[in-house]
Amino acid sequence: MSYKKTRDILSKLIDENYEDYIKAIFSLENNIDDEKELNELYQYYMESYHCTFLHDDFIKEYDIS
């Protein structure tokens, strides 16, 4: 599957149900299957102005400008 097709699929998932998309990413990346824990992580993510999927230093080190 190409990058663009994958991106289109992810974009559709985000548009249809952002909350479940975020929980699925957390679940896959951290091997978490507990729905209560995923709900708590999602709430923390949504309330945190500084919380992102990629660490800030990752983008800074790459310097995409």
C-alpha atoms as an extended CHARMM CRD file, in Angstrom:
* protein
*
        65  EXT
         1         1  MET       CA              0.0000000000        0.0000000000        0.0000000000  PROA      1               0.0000000000
         2         2  SER       CA              1.3440000000        3.4230000000       -0.8640000000  PROA      2               0.0000000000
         3         3  TYR       CA              1.9260000000        6.3120000000        1.4870000000  PROA      3               0.0000000000
         4         4  LYS       CA             -0.8650000000        8.3270000000       -0.1550000000  PROA      4               0.0000000000
         5         5  LYS       CA             -3.4140000000        5.5270000000        0.1140000000  PROA      5               0.0000000000
         6         6  THR       CA             -2.4930000000        4.9660000000        3.7600000000  PROA      6               0.0000000000
         7         7  ARG       CA             -2.7820000000        8.7000000000        4.4130000000  PROA      7               0.0000000000
         8         8  ASP       CA             -6.2240000000        8.8030000000        2.7540000000  PROA      8               0.0000000000
         9         9  ILE       CA             -7.4340000000        5.8950000000        4.8920000000  PROA      9               0.0000000000
        10        10  LEU       CA             -6.1220000000        7.5000000000        8.0910000000  PROA      10              0.0000000000
        11        11  SER       CA             -7.7070000000       10.8130000000        7.1520000000  PROA      11              0.0000000000
        12        12  LYS       CA            -11.0610000000        9.1070000000        6.6620000000  PROA      12              0.0000000000
        13        13  LEU       CA            -10.7570000000        7.3570000000       10.0390000000  PROA      13              0.0000000000
        14        14  ILE       CA             -9.9350000000       10.6610000000       11.7280000000  PROA      14              0.0000000000
        15        15  ASP       CA            -12.9250000000       12.3590000000       10.1090000000  PROA      15              0.0000000000
        16        16  GLU       CA            -15.3320000000        9.5670000000       11.0200000000  PROA      16              0.0000000000
        17        17  ASN       CA            -14.3100000000        8.9440000000       14.6380000000  PROA      17              0.0000000000
        18        18  TYR       CA            -11.3200000000       10.8580000000       15.9790000000  PROA      18              0.0000000000
        19        19  GLU       CA            -11.6140000000        9.4250000000       19.4920000000  PROA      19              0.0000000000
        20        20  ASP       CA            -11.4350000000        5.8060000000       18.3700000000  PROA      20              0.0000000000
        21        21  TYR       CA             -8.5910000000        6.6520000000       15.9860000000  PROA      21              0.0000000000
        22        22  ILE       CA             -6.5270000000        8.0830000000       18.8600000000  PROA      22              0.0000000000
        23        23  LYS       CA             -7.3460000000        5.1440000000       21.1210000000  PROA      23              0.0000000000
        24        24  ALA       CA             -6.3470000000        2.6870000000       18.3870000000  PROA      24              0.0000000000
        25        25  ILE       CA             -2.9890000000        4.4190000000       17.9500000000  PROA      25              0.0000000000
        26        26  PHE       CA             -2.3810000000        4.3360000000       21.7080000000  PROA      26              0.0000000000
        27        27  SER       CA             -3.3770000000        0.6740000000       21.7900000000  PROA      27              0.0000000000
        28        28  LEU       CA             -1.1020000000       -0.3240000000       18.9130000000  PROA      28              0.0000000000
        29        29  GLU       CA              1.9070000000        1.7060000000       19.9920000000  PROA      29              0.0000000000
        30        30  ASN       CA              1.7480000000        0.7600000000       23.6700000000  PROA      30              0.0000000000
        31        31  ASN       CA              0.0770000000       -2.6690000000       23.5950000000  PROA      31              0.0000000000
        32        32  ILE       CA             -2.8480000000       -1.4520000000       25.7040000000  PROA      32              0.0000000000
        33        33  ASP       CA             -6.1590000000       -3.3010000000       25.3930000000  PROA      33              0.0000000000
        34        34  ASP       CA             -7.8770000000       -2.0560000000       28.5470000000  PROA      34              0.0000000000
        35        35  GLU       CA            -10.7720000000        0.1760000000       27.4430000000  PROA      35              0.0000000000
        36        36  LYS       CA            -10.7970000000        2.1110000000       30.7330000000  PROA      36              0.0000000000
        37        37  GLU       CA             -7.0980000000        2.8980000000       30.4250000000  PROA      37              0.0000000000
        38        38  LEU       CA             -7.5430000000        3.9300000000       26.7900000000  PROA      38              0.0000000000
        39        39  ASN       CA            -10.3920000000        6.2550000000       27.8020000000  PROA      39              0.0000000000
        40        40  GLU       CA             -8.2000000000        7.8350000000       30.4820000000  PROA      40              0.0000000000
        41        41  LEU       CA             -5.2940000000        8.2430000000       28.0550000000  PROA      41              0.0000000000
        42        42  TYR       CA             -7.6030000000        9.8090000000       25.4960000000  PROA      42              0.0000000000
        43        43  GLN       CA             -8.9430000000       12.3000000000       28.0510000000  PROA      43              0.0000000000
        44        44  TYR       CA             -5.4100000000       13.1850000000       29.1250000000  PROA      44              0.0000000000
        45        45  TYR       CA             -4.3880000000       13.6070000000       25.4850000000  PROA      45              0.0000000000
        46        46  MET       CA             -7.3410000000       15.9030000000       24.7580000000  PROA      46              0.0000000000
        47        47  GLU       CA             -6.7450000000       18.0100000000       27.8870000000  PROA      47              0.0000000000
        48        48  SER       CA             -2.9950000000       18.3390000000       27.3390000000  PROA      48              0.0000000000
        49        49  TYR       CA             -1.9330000000       21.2660000000       25.2100000000  PROA      49              0.0000000000
        50        50  HSD       CA              1.5790000000       19.8490000000       24.9940000000  PROA      50              0.0000000000
        51        51  CYS       CA              0.7800000000       16.2330000000       24.1920000000  PROA      51              0.0000000000
        52        52  THR       CA              1.5570000000       15.0800000000       20.6500000000  PROA      52              0.0000000000
        53        53  PHE       CA              2.2050000000       11.7090000000       19.0420000000  PROA      53              0.0000000000
        54        54  LEU       CA              5.6820000000       12.6280000000       17.8930000000  PROA      54              0.0000000000
        55        55  HSD       CA              8.1190000000       13.9640000000       20.3990000000  PROA      55              0.0000000000
        56        56  ASP       CA              8.9020000000       17.6380000000       19.7030000000  PROA      56              0.0000000000
        57        57  ASP       CA             12.6200000000       16.9070000000       19.4940000000  PROA      57              0.0000000000
        58        58  PHE       CA             12.0330000000       14.4940000000       16.6160000000  PROA      58              0.0000000000
        59        59  ILE       CA             10.7580000000       17.2840000000       14.3600000000  PROA      59              0.0000000000
        60        60  LYS       CA             13.2870000000       19.8140000000       15.6670000000  PROA      60              0.0000000000
        61        61  GLU       CA             16.1780000000       17.4640000000       14.9590000000  PROA      61              0.0000000000
        62        62  TYR       CA             14.9480000000       16.8230000000       11.4390000000  PROA      62              0.0000000000
        63        63  ASP       CA             14.3490000000       20.5170000000       10.7120000000  PROA      63              0.0000000000
        64        64  ILE       CA             11.6590000000       20.3080000000        8.0330000000  PROA      64              0.0000000000
        65        65  SER       CA             11.8900000000       23.9930000000        7.1440000000  PROA      65              0.0000000000
